[in-house]
Amino acid sequence: MDSEFRELSVRERGLVEKLLTAAIYGHAELRTQLAQCRAKQIETDGTLELHCQGGSPALGKYAPVAEGAYKDADGADIALILHLGRDGFMSMLEIIRYDGSRIINPPSAENLVLLLPESPGQKPTY
């Protein structure tokens, strides 16, 4: 594994934990991966490549599994998307500021609003 991978910071772990509460599938399996998840920042916006060395793989294909959003200090919309890799392990925590400018306040679990998947007539299960 690349030596640039490191443990998640407290802030990053909080973000992933909060996003996992809204995971559309594989919630229990993804939680088992968190203890052995390492990260490498791949974009200046804070986007992380994730490498999970243990836990149970989630069923499903490469896809986003959870999404959240928050407003930056200047009111700009920022999205966070947790991605699942082909192997069933978390692969990326993507951060997107839609106007493309620099993020003023990095995201935290406290300011993150979860975006639940559209599922008419169904409540999210935890």
GROMACS elastic network, one bead per residue, 0.5 to 0.9 nm:
[ bonds ]
;  ai    aj funct       b0    kb
    1     4     6  0.85238   500
    1     5     6  0.76545   500
    1    51     6  0.86751   500
    2     5     6  0.59723   500
    2    40     6  0.89988   500
    3     6     6  0.76949   500
    4    39     6  0.81751   500
    4    40     6  0.61407   500
    4    41     6  0.87641   500
    5    38     6  0.57603   500
    5    39     6  0.50155   500
    5    41     6  0.83539   500
    5    49     6  0.85877   500
    5    50     6  0.82108   500
    5    51     6  0.78082   500
    6     9     6  0.86687   500
    6    37     6  0.87258   500
    6    38     6  0.51844   500
    6    39     6  0.53194   500
    6    40     6  0.64639   500
    7    36     6  0.83381   500
    7    37     6  0.69842   500
    7    39     6  0.61648   500
    7    40     6  0.87836   500
    8    11     6  0.78988   500
    8    12     6  0.56906   500
    8    13     6  0.56750   500
    8    37     6  0.71972   500
    8    38     6  0.58329   500
    8    39     6  0.59087   500
    8    40     6  0.87655   500
    9    12     6  0.50941   500
    9    13     6  0.60389   500
    9    14     6  0.84527   500
    9    39     6  0.89813   500
   10    13     6  0.51857   500
   10    14     6  0.61372   500
   10    15     6  0.87343   500
   11    14     6  0.51151   500
   11    15     6  0.63604   500
   11    16     6  0.88781   500
   11   107     6  0.82353   500
   11   108     6  0.60591   500
   11   109     6  0.72349   500
   12    15     6  0.50871   500
   12    16     6  0.63464   500
   12    17     6  0.85949   500
   12    93     6  0.89887   500
   12   107     6  0.86831   500
   12   108     6  0.76188   500
   12   109     6  0.83607   500
   13    16     6  0.51799   500
   13    17     6  0.60274   500
   13    18     6  0.85303   500
   13    34     6  0.80276   500
   13   109     6  0.88457   500
   14    17     6  0.50988   500
   14    18     6  0.61090   500
   14    19     6  0.85561   500
   14   108     6  0.71801   500
   14   109     6  0.54610   500
   14   110     6  0.86964   500
   15    18     6  0.52308   500
   15    19     6  0.61544   500
   15    20     6  0.86029   500
   15    80     6  0.87884   500
   15    93     6  0.89845   500
   15   107     6  0.77776   500
   15   108     6  0.60984   500
   15   110     6  0.86229   500
   15   112     6  0.77648   500
   16    19     6  0.50444   500
   16    20     6  0.60670   500
   16    21     6  0.88727   500
   16    34     6  0.82367   500
   16    82     6  0.74397   500
   16    93     6  0.77427   500
   16   109     6  0.82973   500
   17    20     6  0.51243   500
   17    21     6  0.67775   500
   17    31     6  0.78193   500
   17    34     6  0.81183   500
   17   109     6  0.82781   500
   18    21     6  0.54395   500
   18    22     6  0.74571   500
   18    68     6  0.88849   500
   18   109     6  0.62467   500
   18   112     6  0.81474   500
   18   114     6  0.78908   500
   19    22     6  0.55370   500
   19    23     6  0.65504   500
   19    65     6  0.86298   500
   19    66     6  0.56656   500
   19    67     6  0.64969   500
   19    68     6  0.68018   500
   19    80     6  0.85627   500
   19    81     6  0.81721   500
   19    82     6  0.70990   500
   19   109     6  0.85543   500
   19   112     6  0.87445   500
   19   114     6  0.68132   500
   19   115     6  0.89939   500
   20    24     6  0.86817   500
   20    27     6  0.61941   500
   20    28     6  0.88127   500
   20    30     6  0.73648   500
   20    31     6  0.71878   500
   20    65     6  0.82177   500
   20    66     6  0.66815   500
   20    82     6  0.83279   500
   21    24     6  0.89802   500
   21    27     6  0.72399   500
   21    66     6  0.83734   500
   21   114     6  0.85445   500
   21   125     6  0.88570   500
   21   126     6  0.65344   500
   22    25     6  0.87713   500
   22    27     6  0.79718   500
   22    65     6  0.81338   500
   22    66     6  0.57919   500
   22    67     6  0.76103   500
   22    68     6  0.87851   500
   22   114     6  0.67289   500
   22   115     6  0.75217   500
   22   116     6  0.61777   500
   22   117     6  0.82402   500
   22   124     6  0.74231   500
   22   125     6  0.83854   500
   22   126     6  0.77239   500
   23    26     6  0.69457   500
   23    27     6  0.55257   500
   23    30     6  0.86646   500
   23    64     6  0.88552   500
   23    65     6  0.51502   500
   23    67     6  0.80565   500
   23    82     6  0.85803   500
   23   116     6  0.82617   500
   23   117     6  0.87040   500
   23   126     6  0.86767   500
   24    27     6  0.72812   500
   24    64     6  0.87749   500
   24    65     6  0.54890   500
   24    66     6  0.64094   500
   24   116     6  0.79791   500
   24   117     6  0.68420   500
   24   124     6  0.81356   500
   24   125     6  0.87918   500
   25    28     6  0.85156   500
   25    29     6  0.89643   500
   25    30     6  0.89380   500
   25    58     6  0.76750   500
   25    59     6  0.77534   500
   25    60     6  0.77459   500
   25    65     6  0.67067   500
   25    66     6  0.88747   500
   26    29     6  0.52321   500
   26    30     6  0.58682   500
   26    31     6  0.85062   500
   26    57     6  0.81004   500
   26    59     6  0.62771   500
   26    60     6  0.78165   500
   26    65     6  0.82510   500
   26    88     6  0.86494   500
   27    30     6  0.53158   500
   27    31     6  0.63119   500
   27    32     6  0.89819   500
   27    58     6  0.78432   500
   27    65     6  0.88975   500
   27   126     6  0.75528   500
   28    31     6  0.52714   500
   28    32     6  0.66924   500
   28    56     6  0.85840   500
   28    58     6  0.81590   500
   28   126     6  0.87174   500
   29    32     6  0.52900   500
   29    33     6  0.68521   500
   29    55     6  0.69982   500
   29    56     6  0.50781   500
   29    57     6  0.59455   500
   29    58     6  0.52399   500
   29    59     6  0.84723   500
   29    88     6  0.88379   500
   29    89     6  0.86659   500
   30    33     6  0.52194   500
   30    34     6  0.67978   500
   30    55     6  0.75745   500
   30    56     6  0.70832   500
   30    57     6  0.70688   500
   30    58     6  0.62821   500
   30    84     6  0.89924   500
   30    88     6  0.84494   500
   30    89     6  0.69963   500
   30    90     6  0.70316   500
   31    34     6  0.54292   500
   31    35     6  0.79708   500
   31    55     6  0.79741   500
   31    56     6  0.86128   500
   32    35     6  0.67271   500
   32    36     6  0.82975   500
   32    54     6  0.76533   500
   32    56     6  0.60837   500
   32    57     6  0.86361   500
   33    36     6  0.57746   500
   33    37     6  0.61368   500
   33    52     6  0.59114   500
   33    53     6  0.74413   500
   33    54     6  0.56324   500
   33    56     6  0.64926   500
   33    57     6  0.78637   500
   33    89     6  0.72377   500
   33    90     6  0.77237   500
   34    37     6  0.50276   500
   34    38     6  0.85331   500
   34    52     6  0.71812   500
   34    54     6  0.83874   500
   34    55     6  0.77095   500
   34    90     6  0.86882   500
   35    38     6  0.88207   500
   35    52     6  0.83288   500
   35    53     6  0.89370   500
   35    54     6  0.79146   500
   35    55     6  0.80097   500
   36    51     6  0.82858   500
   36    52     6  0.55004   500
   36    53     6  0.54316   500
   36    54     6  0.56240   500
   36    55     6  0.74131   500
   37    50     6  0.66089   500
   37    51     6  0.56165   500
   37    53     6  0.62920   500
   37    54     6  0.76507   500
   37    90     6  0.82417   500
   38    49     6  0.84397   500
   38    50     6  0.57566   500
   38    51     6  0.52120   500
   38    52     6  0.61034   500
   38    53     6  0.79168   500
   39    48     6  0.59348   500
   39    49     6  0.56320   500
   39    51     6  0.62131   500
   39    52     6  0.85885   500
   39    92     6  0.85245   500
   40    47     6  0.84670   500
   40    48     6  0.53887   500
   40    49     6  0.52503   500
   40    50     6  0.66388   500
   40    51     6  0.84136   500
   41    44     6  0.76193   500
   41    45     6  0.87579   500
   41    46     6  0.60008   500
   41    47     6  0.57678   500
   41    49     6  0.62635   500
   41    50     6  0.88343   500
   42    45     6  0.85890   500
   42    46     6  0.72661   500
   42    47     6  0.58510   500
   42    48     6  0.56400   500
   42    49     6  0.63801   500
   43    46     6  0.56680   500
   43    47     6  0.52322   500
   43    48     6  0.73102   500
   43    94     6  0.89821   500
   43    95     6  0.87538   500
   44    47     6  0.71991   500
   44   102     6  0.83803   500
   45    94     6  0.88089   500
   45    95     6  0.63847   500
   45    96     6  0.73458   500
   45    97     6  0.79511   500
   45   102     6  0.69845   500
   45   103     6  0.64474   500
   45   106     6  0.82962   500
   46    93     6  0.86027   500
   46    94     6  0.78043   500
   46    95     6  0.64316   500
   46   103     6  0.89693   500
   46   106     6  0.78593   500
   47    80     6  0.86766   500
   47    92     6  0.74279   500
   47    93     6  0.57218   500
   47    95     6  0.50842   500
   47    96     6  0.80851   500
   48    91     6  0.84814   500
   48    92     6  0.55677   500
   48    93     6  0.50922   500
   48    94     6  0.63862   500
   48    95     6  0.82516   500
   49    90     6  0.89035   500
   49    91     6  0.59308   500
   49    93     6  0.65526   500
   49    94     6  0.81964   500
   50    89     6  0.87192   500
   50    90     6  0.62709   500
   50    92     6  0.50114   500
   50    93     6  0.71142   500
   51    89     6  0.78077   500
   51    90     6  0.70596   500
   51    91     6  0.61363   500
   51    92     6  0.82692   500
   52    55     6  0.76485   500
   52    89     6  0.64049   500
   52    90     6  0.66963   500
   52    91     6  0.77818   500
   53    89     6  0.88566   500
   54    57     6  0.85730   500
   54    89     6  0.88230   500
   55    89     6  0.84276   500
   56    88     6  0.81114   500
   56    89     6  0.79050   500
   57    87     6  0.68930   500
   57    89     6  0.54373   500
   57    90     6  0.87484   500
   58    61     6  0.89203   500
   58    84     6  0.82250   500
   58    87     6  0.81722   500
   58    89     6  0.64955   500
   58    90     6  0.87602   500
   59    87     6  0.87591   500
   59    88     6  0.59695   500
   60    63     6  0.79081   500
   60    84     6  0.81365   500
   60    86     6  0.79687   500
   60    87     6  0.88298   500
   60    88     6  0.65932   500
   61    84     6  0.73151   500
   61    85     6  0.71936   500
   61    86     6  0.56729   500
   61    87     6  0.80630   500
   61    88     6  0.71739   500
   62    83     6  0.73087   500
   62    84     6  0.52539   500
   62    87     6  0.79296   500
   62    88     6  0.75630   500
   62    91     6  0.89674   500
   63    82     6  0.86853   500
   63    83     6  0.56910   500
   63    84     6  0.53677   500
   63    85     6  0.70393   500
   63    86     6  0.82849   500
   64    67     6  0.75728   500
   64    81     6  0.64055   500
   64    82     6  0.56864   500
   64    84     6  0.59764   500
   64    85     6  0.89274   500
   65    81     6  0.75880   500
   65    82     6  0.58303   500
   65    83     6  0.57305   500
   65    84     6  0.63608   500
   65    90     6  0.89580   500
   66    80     6  0.83081   500
   66    81     6  0.58645   500
   66    82     6  0.52539   500
   66    83     6  0.73720   500
   66   114     6  0.80389   500
   66   115     6  0.75756   500
   66   116     6  0.76756   500
   66   117     6  0.80718   500
   67    79     6  0.71256   500
   67    80     6  0.56091   500
   67    82     6  0.63389   500
   67   113     6  0.87249   500
   67   114     6  0.61936   500
   67   115     6  0.54578   500
   67   116     6  0.73470   500
   67   117     6  0.84102   500
   68    78     6  0.85646   500
   68    79     6  0.58023   500
   68    80     6  0.51562   500
   68    81     6  0.65765   500
   68    82     6  0.88242   500
   68   112     6  0.60137   500
   68   113     6  0.53163   500
   68   115     6  0.50439   500
   68   116     6  0.82565   500
   69    77     6  0.70778   500
   69    78     6  0.55516   500
   69    80     6  0.59365   500
   69    81     6  0.87000   500
   69   107     6  0.87573   500
   69   111     6  0.83604   500
   69   112     6  0.55866   500
   69   113     6  0.52955   500
   69   114     6  0.65346   500
   69   115     6  0.71261   500
   70    75     6  0.88796   500
   70    76     6  0.83691   500
   70    77     6  0.61245   500
   70    78     6  0.54686   500
   70    79     6  0.66491   500
   70    80     6  0.84638   500
   70   107     6  0.73382   500
   70   111     6  0.61375   500
   70   112     6  0.52357   500
   70   113     6  0.61120   500
   70   114     6  0.89566   500
   71    74     6  0.75926   500
   71    75     6  0.51313   500
   71    76     6  0.54223   500
   71    78     6  0.60550   500
   71    79     6  0.88667   500
   71   105     6  0.89734   500
   71   107     6  0.89584   500
   71   111     6  0.80941   500
   71   112     6  0.86233   500
   72    75     6  0.51404   500
   72    76     6  0.52080   500
   72    77     6  0.64781   500
   72    78     6  0.68114   500
   72    97     6  0.86838   500
   72   103     6  0.69143   500
   72   104     6  0.63417   500
   72   105     6  0.58893   500
   72   106     6  0.79470   500
   72   107     6  0.82363   500
   73    76     6  0.74037   500
   73   103     6  0.85681   500
   73   104     6  0.62219   500
   73   105     6  0.62136   500
   74   104     6  0.78182   500
   76    97     6  0.72629   500
   76    98     6  0.75847   500
   76    99     6  0.74037   500
   76   103     6  0.88733   500
   77    96     6  0.84955   500
   77    97     6  0.61936   500
   77    98     6  0.63043   500
   77    99     6  0.80270   500
   78    95     6  0.70482   500
   78    96     6  0.54956   500
   78    98     6  0.63043   500
   78    99     6  0.88597   500
   78   103     6  0.84019   500
   78   107     6  0.84961   500
   79    94     6  0.79359   500
   79    95     6  0.57492   500
   79    96     6  0.51398   500
   79    97     6  0.65675   500
   79    98     6  0.78777   500
   79   112     6  0.89530   500
   80    93     6  0.67818   500
   80    94     6  0.54972   500
   80    96     6  0.64820   500
   80   107     6  0.84599   500
   80   112     6  0.85290   500
   81    92     6  0.79395   500
   81    93     6  0.57562   500
   81    94     6  0.50440   500
   81    95     6  0.66334   500
   81    96     6  0.83743   500
   82    90     6  0.72827   500
   82    91     6  0.78080   500
   82    92     6  0.59274   500
   82    94     6  0.63770   500
   83    89     6  0.86486   500
   83    90     6  0.58681   500
   83    91     6  0.56274   500
   83    92     6  0.50986   500
   83    93     6  0.63687   500
   83    94     6  0.76282   500
   84    87     6  0.79841   500
   84    88     6  0.60701   500
   84    89     6  0.56645   500
   84    91     6  0.53936   500
   84    92     6  0.72222   500
   85    88     6  0.55270   500
   85    89     6  0.54683   500
   85    90     6  0.58245   500
   85    91     6  0.50239   500
   85    92     6  0.80093   500
   86    89     6  0.74254   500
   86    91     6  0.86636   500
   87    90     6  0.86611   500
   88    91     6  0.87189   500
   90    93     6  0.82780   500
   95   107     6  0.87289   500
   96    99     6  0.87368   500
   96   100     6  0.77627   500
   97   100     6  0.54645   500
   97   101     6  0.68118   500
   97   102     6  0.76801   500
   97   103     6  0.69313   500
   98   101     6  0.79772   500
   99   102     6  0.88886   500
  100   103     6  0.87428   500
  103   106     6  0.64527   500
  103   107     6  0.89704   500
  105   108     6  0.88249   500
  107   110     6  0.83112   500
  107   111     6  0.67275   500
  107   112     6  0.68357   500
  108   111     6  0.55517   500
  108   112     6  0.62260   500
  109   112     6  0.51822   500
  109   113     6  0.83353   500
  110   113     6  0.83355   500
  115   118     6  0.89876   500
  116   119     6  0.84601   500
  116   124     6  0.76187   500
  117   124     6  0.85588   500
  118   122     6  0.88463   500
  119   122     6  0.55910   500
  119   123     6  0.76971   500
  119   124     6  0.85186   500
  120   123     6  0.84234   500
  122   125     6  0.88882   500
